[in-house]
Amino acid sequence: MEIYNINKETIKWENVEKFPIFKKLMKINFKNQNVFYSTKNFTEDVLNLKIFELTKMIFAYAALLCNTGMTNKISKDEYGKKSINNTSIESAKIAKQFLEKNLDTIPEVKEAIVRVIRYHQNLMTIFKMADVDQAMLKLINNLRIISIDELIAFEKLYIKHFGDKNKIDYQYSVLENLRNLYYSCYAFKAGELVKITKIGVAKDSPYRENNHPNAINTGYETVGVIIRPITVGMTALIDNFRTSTVTKIVSKCEFETLNSIYKLEPLNFFNNEN
């Protein structure tokens, strides 16, 4: 049964409403609003984001499934009030089972959807951590295919539909500060000019030193424009240069792929600092 039409970028709600998990959501109210219909409005907002086609598909399913954990339990906060802040883990478990049965796509995309559901609310906790740098890197590396900037766009809409209306301006400011931190310390923006240099071979690479089939050996370097922020689960694209799949972000200027370890250097003379 089709749920999401990737060509039209639309949800088939008449099909969604036939699934038992969403019938359960229709019976749940939270903060004087029906969870299913709020989820529907949230998902439609997500579909209006100006983002990559694959990202939109991931976000569409993540939005649709992000509150399914409420069908099992609505937790309470420290004041005894109902809270959805602790349902991410349960929703991710339900989403994983649902996607295995109802989405015909590669496992990496399903995993990316589950991880958006599991980790999107972690954004609001980063600045509360004792080690902000460690917390930020952990979140960056826990995601797949989705960048922090994209996740922030998703979370802003989530807050719009499910957050505390009295705190929304504060929460938006936190997310904006996170975006600034992300590009300051952990990622280059699309359009920035960089030099990329291979500085080593990945531990599990099938290619030995100086034996890369495309001659991308240690010391290889090229210059180009970042096409999109370097993101775990995606290839890194610097103009026409393409790496194997990124497996780890070490810092803003270093990342690892299936085959290689790379260093990035900004060419500030050419970059627009604004």
GIKAHU-V887935 format. One record per helix or strand of 2 or more residues. SS is the DSSP state (2 for helix, 1 for strand). FROM is the first residue (numbers start at 1). TO is the last residue. If there is no record, write none. Layout:
SS&FROM&TO + SS&FROM&TO
This chain:
1&4&5 + 1&10&11 + 2&13&16 + 2&20&25 + 1&29&30 + 1&33&34 + 2&35&47 + 2&53&65 + 2&68&71 + 1&75&76 + 1&82&83 + 2&88&102 + 2&107&128 + 2&132&142 + 2&148&162 + 2&165&185 + 1&193&201 + 1&221&226 + 1&235&238 + 1&241&251 + 1&254&257 + 1&260&266
